[in-house]
């Protein structure tokens, strides 16, 4: 197995799905994003959003949860030569978009596409992996998207 096969470059991968419940939305908002349309159903109905909806950061956090679980499983199932890739930190993200509200009771499906990777001359044995993250509501409507980069340690001969 080579790195392109491991990362499945260009192929969208479903990470999992989550139904956002009203009490969960309110609890997350109380801790991290205390805006009325995330915390109070009546205020949310009267807002521009028209109903209680999850914070965009809540949606992003659920994507990260499913992504981390998926990456851990992939490493555990590594069948390539040499050590399994080791996922490191991200130097950042770009083009973060919350395209549609995620209303209470809605099930959202999370996906990731590994776009490309390149070796890092400044860090032998490491690559920079470019990723697109997405989330979709019922019917396949995109509600969230972003691009990010990720440092990954690989065998030096693979980098």
N, C-alpha and C positions, 0 to 999 in steps of 0.2 A: 504494500500500500504506500503510495506516495502522498505528499501533502495536498496536491490538488484533489485526489480521491478522498482523503480524510476530510477536507473542508467542503468538498462537493461544490466547488466554485460555480457560481451563477445559478444554483438551484435553490428555490425557496423551500425552507424547512419549517413545518408546523411544530411549534414548541409546546403548545398546550392551550387550554381554554379556561376561562374563569367567569363566573357569574357574579357581578357586582351587586351585593345586597345593600339595602338602605342603611342598616346599622353599621356595617363595615365602612361604608362611604363616610358616614358621620364621624366614626371613631378615627379614621385616618385624617380627615379634615381637622378635627379638634386638635390633633397633635402637630400637623404639618402644613395645613392650608385652610385656615379658619375663615373662609368666605361664606356668606349666607347661602349661596346656591349649592354648597357642598354640605351644609350643616342643618338646614332648616327647610323642611318640605314646603311649608307655606310660602316662605320667602323665595324659595326656588321657583315655585309656580308663578310668582309675580315678577321674576327676573327675565332678562332677555333669553335665558336658556329654557324657560318654561317648565322646569321640573328638576328634581334632585338629581345631580350628576356627580360622578367621581371627579376628583381632582386629576388634572393631567399628570401630576407627579405620582398619583396613585396608579394610574394606567402604566406609566413608565416603570414604576417599581414592580408591578406584576410581570411586565415583559422581562425585567432583569432577573426576577426569581425563576421564571421558566427557562430563560437562557442559561443561567448558572447550573441548573439541574441537568439540562441537555448537554452542556459542555462536560460536566463531571461524568455523565454516562458515556459520552464519546471517548473520553480518556480511558475510562475503565475497560472499554471494548477495543482499544488500540490493537491493531494486528500488523502494524508495520515493523520494519527493521529498526532496531535501536529503541531508545527511550520514547515514551509517549510524549506528545507535545504538552507543554505546561503553560496554561493561560495566565498571563500577568495582567497588569493594570492597563487602563485605557488613558491615552494622552488627551482625550477629549472627544466631543461629538459636534456635529453641525447639522443644520437644516432640520431642527426639531420642530415638528408641526403637530398640533392637536387639531385635526381636521373636522371632527364631529364630536359632540358631547357623548359621554358614556353614561346613560341614564341608569338609575337603580333598576335592578331586575334584568338587565341586558347581559348576555353572554358574549364575551370578546375572545377571539382566537388570535394568538400571538405567533409571529413568524420571524424568521431570520434568513437572510441571504448573505453568504460569504461572497464578496465580490472579487477580491484579488489579494495577493500578498506579495511582499518584496522583502529581501534581506535588508538588515540594518548594518551598514558598514561600521557604524560607531559601536555596535554591540554584536560581536561575532556570536553566532548560534541563536540569534533572535530574528524574528520576522515581524513586520507590521502588517496586520490583517485588517482590511477594510470590510465593513459589515453594514448592511441595511437592515434596520429593525422596523417591523410593521405590526399593526393590530387591526383586526377586522371585526365588524359587528355581524349579526345574522344577515345573510344575504350577500356577504362579501364586501360590504361597504367599508373602505379604509377609514379608520378613525384616528390613527396615530402613525407617525413615521419619523425616522431620523437616520442619520448616517454616523458611524463612529469608527474609530481605529482601535486596535487592540494589540498589545505586545504579546508575542507567543515565543516561548523558548522551544527550539527544536534542535535535533542533532546537527552539528555544524555542517556536515556534508549535505543536509537537506536545505539549509538556509540559502 
